[in-house]
């Protein structure tokens, strides 16, 4: 993974000093609440329902074991012994005291981490595919480009007071696992007609109140032109994006109001001025950053293993886990392992300090000391020898980290909701619990197969409900929590926004209604059809009829 | 009035005129005029044997200034609220693309914690909001010693030094 040099380290150290000074001036009354707000947000610090919330950046989700141990230490020392992984592959602490945040940042800086631009109207943490570097369907590893974007966007002087937040995702594989089309800028690494690899640029996707699947405005740019093109898009947005209404300030609204062609034309015009200047990335720099992401030393004899197959044959629980929680590796004899943070009795994405330490140690032992956070709030070991899978599984199971549910109904995406978030209208963690309580039969879950439930406690859509196969949106109706369901959303290559099922559902009915939706699916599915495929074939009517007829 | 200019707090005799009727008489002395007034009274102003300066708001695109850049010893860019980032782009364009060499001044809701970024976009002087300590604000120009990306302050991408 990327290692800081003196320059990178100086920037995070100076950031700690700057924020310490800003915090002191705020506490001394020299900065008003209103003046301090954007400053603390630019550092991931929110004032929440119970206490401040601090969001730590995990660039493109990649962590070393040393960094994960520091995150555990911070949870122990400054918080209540746990933390929460978010859908931007970041980590959130729910209970730090404002006065201690500069010390937390200093601790983070000691392991090459920070909280820069994890909130605020600036360029946020760039996200990517959790299987980057090991996936068989990869055209090129996206992580070097994520790191190049990270450096360019960090404290970008012109784009730190944008009309609204700005999120970038990069995918290097043919299968989109990074929800690229629902980002302000989405980048697909693609090959052009003559076999060169560059980027297809999507602009203006997003969720929130007005969801859009972003259009491609430039099917191919060369890698050297990546930053100049991004700069052109951002400059057009910074100049012309709406600032009169925060709900209309995202770039998706500008793209939609101008139309994709006109927006693309303006970007092209801007780009023509800067394309061949100092923004052009030297090939030497691309190669330098790439060198940090070289493959580890794989064991050439790993493929000779036979123990994995025999362990599966003799142990049903292990075989269930292997079926759901492994992902195929480009190197024969290796697997990627998904560590489920969706155990039935825990809020999705939450981990304890003890679990973090434990996972860090296991990663040293089994996966070259690297851990990846996924955008659906799980963790991944990307380089595990098949001969080690059984012992790793046993160890994970000891700490409730081997729930065999990846991609299944209970592998839900869930925002913190009313339990923690000041914006929420309704709870999402209690709904996750209700669903876990009702659907506790693993054979049933495996039979239902791949289904993505995504849940947000308000229309800001942090839980990505619009692109869930089943989306759940919490709403407040005269002081009562109701839940609006959508069906048929997807954040992958076939991205689509879910269709609204009908009127909101009472809180205690949500899991039962999901049960009815699944009944309709089971009755209609043909052969191995997945939920989304069946839904797209039969449409919303049979689901609607079943859910509302029996109410 | 005290302003920050060229990284120091200095006394400055420019006077900002926020509003003036376009048919009002041409003011005397070193005044920063609304650009609309300049447009309406261009010929009369050019006959004056003095320095000229105008200010624009975030909604005015820099391109409208291009024919007159040579006449301005200062262009002031307004921040109606410090969170309104449009003038960062205006400054970058005036410096980098349109090669403006005069003083670029930040006016309006100009506060300490934005100065580092403003400087990087090519701003050269700052009228700090009146209720704030200008000597204190000066410190922020030194917030960072390393800059990752190229900008109007002539910095090259940091990787060129690696």
Interface residues (C-beta under 8 A of the other chain):
Chain A: X5 X7 X10 X11 X14 X15 X18 X22 X30 X31 X35 X38 X39 X121 X151 X152 X154 X155 X156 X157 X158 X159 X160 X161 X162 X163 X227 X235 X238 X239 X243 X273 X278 X279 X282 X285 X288
Chain B: X58 X61 X82 X83 X84 X85 X86 X88 X89 X92 X97 X111 X113 X114 X116 X117 X118 X119 X120 X121 X136 X143 X144 X145 X146 X147 X148 X149 X150 X151 X153 X156 X157 X158 X159 X160 X161 X162
